[in-house]
Amino acid sequence: MLQTVNVLKVREKLGAILDSVADQKKRYLIQRMNKDLAILIPVDLYEEKVVEGNACLKRQEASQKIDEWREKFGWKLAGWDSTAAIRKMRDERTKELLGRIA
């Protein structure tokens, strides 16, 4: 639950407010003249909700782009053996590296 505080109280008691956020996991809605300005939350909650949420969103976007690419170009890969292609690239790279040594 958010506890509402005004900017003046934050200025007066910033240390105590930060301690309660860090130690007691309290959350504060900071206001100026009854206008919401910011929310002060513990770092672990921020990382859980914002950082991990953004990573999840990026994974979903990447997955969607891959699906779109498959719909558009997937027919070109029909019958394509990815294992054989990777093996061939590795063999070529190995030959090239060995050629440099010799």
N, CA, C and O atoms as a GROMACS GRO file, in nm:
protein
  408
    1MET      N    1   0.083  -0.118   0.000
    1MET     CA    2   0.000   0.000   0.000
    1MET      C    3   0.088   0.125   0.000
    1MET      O    4   0.188   0.132   0.073
    2LEU      N    5   0.052   0.221  -0.080
    2LEU     CA    6   0.129   0.345  -0.091
    2LEU      C    7   0.092   0.440   0.022
    2LEU      O    8  -0.025   0.460   0.054
    3GLN      N    9   0.195   0.499   0.081
    3GLN     CA   10   0.173   0.603   0.179
    3GLN      C   11   0.201   0.735   0.109
    3GLN      O   12   0.306   0.751   0.047
    4THR      N   13   0.109   0.829   0.117
    4THR     CA   14   0.125   0.957   0.049
    4THR      C   15   0.198   1.055   0.138
    4THR      O   16   0.165   1.072   0.255
    5VAL      N   17   0.300   1.120   0.081
    5VAL     CA   18   0.375   1.225   0.151
    5VAL      C   19   0.394   1.342   0.057
    5VAL      O   20   0.404   1.325  -0.065
    6ASN      N   21   0.400   1.462   0.116
    6ASN     CA   22   0.425   1.577   0.030
    6ASN      C   23   0.575   1.605   0.023
    6ASN      O   24   0.652   1.552   0.103
    7VAL      N   25   0.614   1.686  -0.070
    7VAL     CA   26   0.754   1.714  -0.095
    7VAL      C   27   0.822   1.774   0.027
    7VAL      O   28   0.938   1.742   0.055
    8LEU      N   29   0.753   1.859   0.100
    8LEU     CA   30   0.814   1.921   0.218
    8LEU      C   31   0.849   1.816   0.323
    8LEU      O   32   0.956   1.823   0.384
    9LYS      N   33   0.762   1.718   0.344
    9LYS     CA   34   0.791   1.612   0.441
    9LYS      C   35   0.909   1.528   0.392
    9LYS      O   36   0.993   1.487   0.472
   10VAL      N   37   0.916   1.503   0.262
   10VAL     CA   38   1.028   1.428   0.207
   10VAL      C   39   1.158   1.503   0.233
   10VAL      O   40   1.259   1.442   0.269
   11ARG      N   41   1.158   1.634   0.215
   11ARG     CA   42   1.278   1.714   0.240
   11ARG      C   43   1.319   1.708   0.387
   11ARG      O   44   1.438   1.699   0.419
   12GLU      N   45   1.220   1.714   0.476
   12GLU     CA   46   1.249   1.714   0.619
   12GLU      C   47   1.296   1.579   0.669
   12GLU      O   48   1.383   1.572   0.756
   13LYS      N   49   1.239   1.471   0.616
   13LYS     CA   50   1.262   1.338   0.673
   13LYS      C   51   1.311   1.237   0.569
   13LYS      O   52   1.275   1.120   0.574
   14LEU      N   53   1.391   1.282   0.475
   14LEU     CA   54   1.436   1.194   0.368
   14LEU      C   55   1.507   1.070   0.422
   14LEU      O   56   1.480   0.959   0.376
   15GLY      N   57   1.596   1.088   0.516
   15GLY     CA   58   1.670   0.974   0.571
   15GLY      C   59   1.577   0.870   0.631
   15GLY      O   60   1.592   0.751   0.604
   16ALA      N   61   1.482   0.914   0.711
   16ALA     CA   62   1.387   0.821   0.775
   16ALA      C   63   1.299   0.753   0.672
   16ALA      O   64   1.268   0.634   0.684
   17ILE      N   65   1.258   0.827   0.571
   17ILE     CA   66   1.174   0.769   0.465
   17ILE      C   67   1.253   0.664   0.388
   17ILE      O   68   1.202   0.555   0.362
   18LEU      N   69   1.377   0.695   0.354
   18LEU     CA   70   1.460   0.598   0.282
   18LEU      C   71   1.484   0.473   0.366
   18LEU      O   72   1.483   0.362   0.314
   19ASP      N   73   1.506   0.491   0.497
   19ASP     CA   74   1.524   0.375   0.585
   19ASP      C   75   1.399   0.288   0.585
   19ASP      O   76   1.410   0.165   0.580
   20SER      N   77   1.281   0.349   0.592
   20SER     CA   78   1.158   0.269   0.594
   20SER      C   79   1.134   0.198   0.461
   20SER      O   80   1.075   0.090   0.458
   21VAL      N   81   1.180   0.259   0.351
   21VAL     CA   82   1.169   0.193   0.221
   21VAL      C   83   1.262   0.073   0.216
   21VAL      O   84   1.223  -0.036   0.174
   22ALA      N   85   1.385   0.094   0.258
   22ALA     CA   86   1.486  -0.013   0.250
   22ALA      C   87   1.460  -0.124   0.351
   22ALA      O   88   1.468  -0.242   0.317
   23ASP      N   89   1.429  -0.087   0.475
   23ASP     CA   90   1.417  -0.187   0.582
   23ASP      C   91   1.278  -0.250   0.592
   23ASP      O   92   1.266  -0.370   0.612
   24GLN      N   93   1.175  -0.169   0.577
   24GLN     CA   94   1.038  -0.216   0.598
   24GLN      C   95   0.961  -0.237   0.469
   24GLN      O   96   0.844  -0.274   0.470
   25LYS      N   97   1.028  -0.212   0.356
   25LYS     CA   98   0.968  -0.230   0.223
   25LYS      C   99   0.844  -0.143   0.203
   25LYS      O  100   0.752  -0.180   0.130
   26LYS      N  101   0.841  -0.026   0.269
   26LYS     CA  102   0.729   0.067   0.251
   26LYS      C  103   0.741   0.135   0.116
   26LYS      O  104   0.850   0.146   0.059
   27ARG      N  105   0.628   0.181   0.066
   27ARG     CA  106   0.623   0.251  -0.063
   27ARG      C  107   0.556   0.387  -0.042
   27ARG      O  108   0.459   0.399   0.032
   28TYR      N  109   0.608   0.488  -0.108
   28TYR     CA  110   0.558   0.624  -0.089
   28TYR      C  111   0.519   0.687  -0.223
   28TYR      O  112   0.588   0.673  -0.324
   29LEU      N  113   0.406   0.756  -0.221
   29LEU     CA  114   0.363   0.840  -0.332
   29LEU      C  115   0.398   0.983  -0.292
   29LEU      O  116   0.347   1.034  -0.192
   30ILE      N  117   0.483   1.046  -0.369
   30ILE     CA  118   0.528   1.181  -0.336
   30ILE      C  119   0.445   1.281  -0.417
   30ILE      O  120   0.432   1.269  -0.539
   31GLN      N  121   0.390   1.380  -0.344
   31GLN     CA  122   0.302   1.478  -0.408
   31GLN      C  123   0.351   1.620  -0.380
   31GLN      O  124   0.417   1.646  -0.279
   32ARG      N  125   0.318   1.710  -0.472
   32ARG     CA  126   0.337   1.853  -0.451
   32ARG      C  127   0.204   1.918  -0.487
   32ARG      O  128   0.155   1.903  -0.599
   33MET      N  129   0.148   1.991  -0.392
   33MET     CA  130   0.019   2.059  -0.410
   33MET      C  131  -0.086   1.960  -0.462
   33MET      O  132  -0.159   1.989  -0.556
   34ASN      N  133  -0.093   1.843  -0.399
   34ASN     CA  134  -0.188   1.736  -0.430
   34ASN      C  135  -0.174   1.680  -0.571
   34ASN      O  136  -0.266   1.618  -0.624
   35LYS      N  137  -0.060   1.703  -0.631
   35LYS     CA  138  -0.032   1.647  -0.762
   35LYS      C  139   0.073   1.537  -0.747
   35LYS      O  140   0.178   1.559  -0.687
   36ASP      N  141   0.044   1.419  -0.800
   36ASP     CA  142   0.136   1.307  -0.791
   36ASP      C  143   0.261   1.335  -0.875
   36ASP      O  144   0.252   1.369  -0.993
   37LEU      N  145   0.378   1.321  -0.810
   37LEU     CA  146   0.504   1.347  -0.879
   37LEU      C  147   0.586   1.220  -0.902
   37LEU      O  148   0.639   1.198  -1.011
   38ALA      N  149   0.596   1.137  -0.798
   38ALA     CA  150   0.684   1.021  -0.808
   38ALA      C  151   0.641   0.916  -0.707
   38ALA      O  152   0.564   0.942  -0.615
   39ILE      N  153   0.694   0.796  -0.728
   39ILE     CA  154   0.672   0.687  -0.633
   39ILE      C  155   0.809   0.638  -0.590
   39ILE      O  156   0.898   0.616  -0.672
   40LEU      N  157   0.825   0.620  -0.461
   40LEU     CA  158   0.949   0.571  -0.402
   40LEU      C  159   0.924   0.428  -0.357
   40LEU      O  160   0.839   0.403  -0.271
   41ILE      N  161   0.998   0.334  -0.416
   41ILE     CA  162   0.979   0.192  -0.386
   41ILE      C  163   1.114   0.126  -0.360
   41ILE      O  164   1.217   0.179  -0.400
   42PRO      N  165   1.115   0.010  -0.292
   42PRO     CA  166   1.241  -0.061  -0.270
   42PRO      C  167   1.303  -0.106  -0.402
   42PRO      O  168   1.232  -0.130  -0.500
   43VAL      N  169   1.435  -0.117  -0.402
   43VAL     CA  170   1.508  -0.155  -0.523
   43VAL      C  171   1.465  -0.293  -0.572
   43VAL      O  172   1.448  -0.313  -0.692
   44ASP      N  173   1.449  -0.389  -0.481
   44ASP     CA  174   1.413  -0.524  -0.525
   44ASP      C  175   1.277  -0.528  -0.594
   44ASP      O  176   1.257  -0.605  -0.688
   45LEU      N  177   1.184  -0.445  -0.548
   45LEU     CA  178   1.053  -0.437  -0.614
   45LEU      C  179   1.066  -0.375  -0.752
   45LEU      O  180   1.003  -0.420  -0.848
   46TYR      N  181   1.149  -0.271  -0.763
   46TYR     CA  182   1.175  -0.208  -0.892
   46TYR      C  183   1.233  -0.309  -0.990
   46TYR      O  184   1.188  -0.320  -1.104
   47GLU      N  185   1.335  -0.384  -0.944
   47GLU     CA  186   1.396  -0.482  -1.032
   47GLU      C  187   1.298  -0.589  -1.073
   47GLU      O  188   1.297  -0.632  -1.189
   48GLU      N  189   1.215  -0.633  -0.980
   48GLU     CA  190   1.116  -0.738  -1.009
   48GLU      C  191   1.012  -0.691  -1.110
   48GLU      O  192   0.981  -0.761  -1.206
   49LYS      N  193   0.959  -0.572  -1.088
   49LYS     CA  194   0.848  -0.524  -1.171
   49LYS      C  195   0.894  -0.456  -1.299
   49LYS      O  196   0.836  -0.478  -1.406
   50VAL      N  197   0.996  -0.374  -1.290
   50VAL     CA  198   1.036  -0.293  -1.406
   50VAL      C  199   1.142  -0.363  -1.490
   50VAL      O  200   1.123  -0.383  -1.610
   51VAL      N  201   1.253  -0.399  -1.429
   51VAL     CA  202   1.364  -0.456  -1.505
   51VAL      C  203   1.324  -0.591  -1.564
   51VAL      O  204   1.340  -0.613  -1.684
   52GLU      N  205   1.273  -0.681  -1.480
   52GLU     CA  206   1.234  -0.812  -1.530
   52GLU      C  207   1.114  -0.801  -1.625
   52GLU      O  208   1.103  -0.876  -1.722
   53GLY      N  209   1.025  -0.707  -1.596
   53GLY     CA  210   0.910  -0.686  -1.684
   53GLY      C  211   0.954  -0.641  -1.822
   53GLY      O  212   0.898  -0.686  -1.923
   54ASN      N  213   1.054  -0.552  -1.828
   54ASN     CA  214   1.107  -0.507  -1.957
   54ASN      C  215   1.175  -0.620  -2.031
   54ASN      O  216   1.162  -0.633  -2.152
   55ALA      N  217   1.248  -0.703  -1.958
   55ALA     CA  218   1.316  -0.818  -2.021
   55ALA      C  219   1.213  -0.913  -2.079
   55ALA      O  220   1.230  -0.965  -2.189
   56CYS      N  221   1.106  -0.936  -2.005
   56CYS     CA  222   0.999  -1.024  -2.053
   56CYS      C  223   0.935  -0.965  -2.179
   56CYS      O  224   0.908  -1.036  -2.275
   57LEU      N  225   0.910  -0.836  -2.176
   57LEU     CA  226   0.852  -0.769  -2.292
   57LEU      C  227   0.944  -0.778  -2.412
   57LEU      O  228   0.898  -0.802  -2.524
   58LYS      N  229   1.075  -0.761  -2.391
   58LYS     CA  230   1.171  -0.772  -2.502
   58LYS      C  231   1.174  -0.913  -2.558
   58LYS      O  232   1.184  -0.931  -2.679
   59ARG      N  233   1.165  -1.014  -2.470
   59ARG     CA  234   1.161  -1.153  -2.517
   59ARG      C  235   1.035  -1.178  -2.601
   59ARG      O  236   1.041  -1.244  -2.704
   60GLN      N  237   0.922  -1.124  -2.556
   60GLN     CA  238   0.798  -1.140  -2.632
   60GLN      C  239   0.808  -1.072  -2.768
   60GLN      O  240   0.763  -1.128  -2.868
   61GLU      N  241   0.865  -0.952  -2.771
   61GLU     CA  242   0.882  -0.881  -2.898
   61GLU      C  243   0.974  -0.958  -2.992
   61GLU      O  244   0.947  -0.967  -3.112
   62ALA      N  245   1.083  -1.012  -2.937
   62ALA     CA  246   1.175  -1.090  -3.020
   62ALA      C  247   1.106  -1.214  -3.074
   62ALA      O  248   1.124  -1.249  -3.191
   63SER      N  249   1.030  -1.280  -2.991
   63SER     CA  250   0.957  -1.400  -3.033
   63SER      C  251   0.858  -1.366  -3.144
   63SER      O  252   0.843  -1.441  -3.240
   64GLN      N  253   0.791  -1.253  -3.130
   64GLN     CA  254   0.695  -1.211  -3.232
   64GLN      C  255   0.766  -1.181  -3.364
   64GLN      O  256   0.717  -1.217  -3.471
   65LYS      N  257   0.882  -1.116  -3.356
   65LYS     CA  258   0.958  -1.087  -3.479
   65LYS      C  259   1.006  -1.215  -3.545
   65LYS      O  260   1.005  -1.225  -3.668
   66ILE      N  261   1.046  -1.312  -3.466
   66ILE     CA  262   1.090  -1.441  -3.522
   66ILE      C  263   0.973  -1.508  -3.592
   66ILE      O  264   0.988  -1.561  -3.702
   67ASP      N  265   0.855  -1.506  -3.528
   67ASP     CA  266   0.737  -1.567  -3.589
   67ASP      C  267   0.700  -1.497  -3.720
   67ASP      O  268   0.665  -1.563  -3.818
   68GLU      N  269   0.709  -1.364  -3.722
   68GLU     CA  270   0.680  -1.288  -3.844
   68GLU      C  271   0.779  -1.325  -3.954
   68GLU      O  272   0.742  -1.342  -4.070
   69TRP      N  273   0.908  -1.337  -3.917
   69TRP     CA  274   1.010  -1.373  -4.014
   69TRP      C  275   0.982  -1.511  -4.070
   69TRP      O  276   0.994  -1.532  -4.191
   70ARG      N  277   0.945  -1.606  -3.983
   70ARG     CA  278   0.916  -1.742  -4.029
   70ARG      C  279   0.799  -1.744  -4.126
   70ARG      O  280   0.801  -1.816  -4.226
   71GLU      N  281   0.696  -1.664  -4.096
   71GLU     CA  282   0.581  -1.658  -4.187
   71GLU      C  283   0.622  -1.603  -4.323
   71GLU      O  284   0.574  -1.648  -4.427
   72LYS      N  285   0.711  -1.504  -4.321
   72LYS     CA  286   0.751  -1.437  -4.444
   72LYS      C  287   0.853  -1.519  -4.525
   72LYS      O  288   0.843  -1.527  -4.648
   73PHE      N  289   0.952  -1.579  -4.456
   73PHE     CA  290   1.062  -1.644  -4.525
   73PHE      C  291   1.077  -1.793  -4.496
   73PHE      O  292   1.165  -1.858  -4.552
   74GLY      N  293   0.994  -1.847  -4.411
   74GLY     CA  294   1.008  -1.986  -4.368
   74GLY      C  295   1.005  -2.086  -4.482
   74GLY      O  296   1.070  -2.190  -4.476
   75TRP      N  297   0.931  -2.055  -4.586
   75TRP     CA  298   0.921  -2.147  -4.699
   75TRP      C  299   1.056  -2.169  -4.765
   75TRP      O  300   1.079  -2.274  -4.825
   76LYS      N  301   1.146  -2.070  -4.755
   76LYS     CA  302   1.279  -2.084  -4.815
   76LYS      C  303   1.364  -2.187  -4.742
   76LYS      O  304   1.461  -2.239  -4.798
   77LEU      N  305   1.327  -2.216  -4.618
   77LEU     CA  306   1.407  -2.308  -4.537
   77LEU      C  307   1.352  -2.449  -4.536
   77LEU      O  308   1.406  -2.536  -4.467
   78ALA      N  309   1.246  -2.473  -4.609
   78ALA     CA  310   1.186  -2.607  -4.611
   78ALA      C  311   1.290  -2.709  -4.657
   78ALA      O  312   1.351  -2.692  -4.763
   79GLY      N  313   1.310  -2.813  -4.580
   79GLY     CA  314   1.406  -2.917  -4.614
   79GLY      C  315   1.550  -2.882  -4.582
   79GLY      O  316   1.640  -2.959  -4.615
   80TRP      N  317   1.574  -2.769  -4.519
   80TRP     CA  318   1.708  -2.724  -4.486
   80TRP      C  319   1.753  -2.790  -4.357
   80TRP      O  320   1.679  -2.790  -4.259
   81ASP      N  321   1.872  -2.847  -4.356
   81ASP     CA  322   1.925  -2.916  -4.240
   81ASP      C  323   2.023  -2.823  -4.168
   81ASP      O  324   2.136  -2.806  -4.212
   82SER      N  325   1.979  -2.764  -4.058
   82SER     CA  326   2.062  -2.667  -3.986
   82SER      C  327   2.186  -2.733  -3.926
   82SER      O  328   2.292  -2.671  -3.923
   83THR      N  329   2.173  -2.857  -3.880
   83THR     CA  330   2.288  -2.927  -3.823
   83THR      C  331   2.398  -2.945  -3.926
   83THR      O  332   2.516  -2.923  -3.897
   84ALA      N  333   2.360  -2.984  -4.046
   84ALA     CA  334   2.458  -3.003  -4.153
   84ALA      C  335   2.523  -2.870  -4.190
   84ALA      O  336   2.643  -2.864  -4.218
   85ALA      N  337   2.445  -2.763  -4.192
   85ALA     CA  338   2.499  -2.632  -4.227
   85ALA      C  339   2.600  -2.585  -4.123
   85ALA      O  340   2.706  -2.532  -4.157
   86ILE      N  341   2.569  -2.605  -3.996
   86ILE     CA  342   2.661  -2.566  -3.888
   86ILE      C  343   2.788  -2.650  -3.895
   86ILE      O  344   2.898  -2.598  -3.880
   87ARG      N  345   2.772  -2.779  -3.917
   87ARG     CA  346   2.887  -2.867  -3.927
   87ARG      C  347   2.977  -2.824  -4.043
   87ARG      O  348   3.100  -2.824  -4.029
   88LYS      N  349   2.917  -2.788  -4.156
   88LYS     CA  350   2.994  -2.745  -4.272
   88LYS      C  351   3.071  -2.616  -4.242
   88LYS      O  352   3.187  -2.603  -4.279
   89MET      N  353   3.006  -2.520  -4.175
   89MET     CA  354   3.073  -2.395  -4.140
   89MET      C  355   3.190  -2.420  -4.045
   89MET      O  356   3.296  -2.360  -4.059
   90ARG      N  357   3.170  -2.509  -3.948
   90ARG     CA  358   3.277  -2.541  -3.854
   90ARG      C  359   3.395  -2.606  -3.926
   90ARG      O  360   3.511  -2.573  -3.900
   91ASP      N  361   3.365  -2.698  -4.016
   91ASP     CA  362   3.472  -2.764  -4.092
   91ASP      C  363   3.551  -2.663  -4.174
   91ASP      O  364   3.673  -2.668  -4.178
   92GLU      N  365   3.480  -2.571  -4.240
   92GLU     CA  366   3.546  -2.469  -4.320
   92GLU      C  367   3.633  -2.378  -4.234
   92GLU      O  368   3.744  -2.343  -4.274
   93ARG      N  369   3.582  -2.342  -4.118
   93ARG     CA  370   3.659  -2.257  -4.028
   93ARG      C  371   3.783  -2.330  -3.977
   93ARG      O  372   3.891  -2.271  -3.969
   94THR      N  373   3.767  -2.457  -3.944
   94THR     CA  374   3.881  -2.536  -3.898
   94THR      C  375   3.988  -2.545  -4.005
   94THR      O  376   4.106  -2.527  -3.976
   95LYS      N  377   3.949  -2.572  -4.129
   95LYS     CA  378   4.044  -2.579  -4.240
   95LYS      C  379   4.116  -2.445  -4.257
   95LYS      O  380   4.236  -2.441  -4.280
   96GLU      N  381   4.042  -2.337  -4.247
   96GLU     CA  382   4.102  -2.204  -4.262
   96GLU      C  383   4.204  -2.178  -4.152
   96GLU      O  384   4.313  -2.129  -4.179
   97LEU      N  385   4.167  -2.211  -4.029
   97LEU     CA  386   4.260  -2.191  -3.917
   97LEU      C  387   4.383  -2.279  -3.929
   97LEU      O  388   4.495  -2.234  -3.902
   98LEU      N  389   4.364  -2.403  -3.969
   98LEU     CA  390   4.478  -2.492  -3.986
   98LEU      C  391   4.567  -2.446  -4.100
   98LEU      O  392   4.689  -2.462  -4.095
   99GLY      N  393   4.506  -2.389  -4.203
   99GLY     CA  394   4.583  -2.335  -4.316
   99GLY      C  395   4.671  -2.220  -4.274
   99GLY      O  396   4.780  -2.202  -4.329
  100ARG      N  397   4.628  -2.141  -4.176
  100ARG     CA  398   4.707  -2.028  -4.128
  100ARG      C  399   4.827  -2.077  -4.046
  100ARG      O  400   4.933  -2.014  -4.047
  101ILE      N  401   4.809  -2.188  -3.977
  101ILE     CA  402   4.915  -2.242  -3.892
  101ILE      C  403   5.026  -2.304  -3.977
  101ILE      O  404   5.144  -2.289  -3.949
  102ALA      N  405   4.984  -2.374  -4.082
  102ALA     CA  406   5.080  -2.448  -4.166
  102ALA      C  407   5.166  -2.358  -4.249
  102ALA      O  408   5.252  -2.405  -4.324
   0.00000   0.00000   0.00000
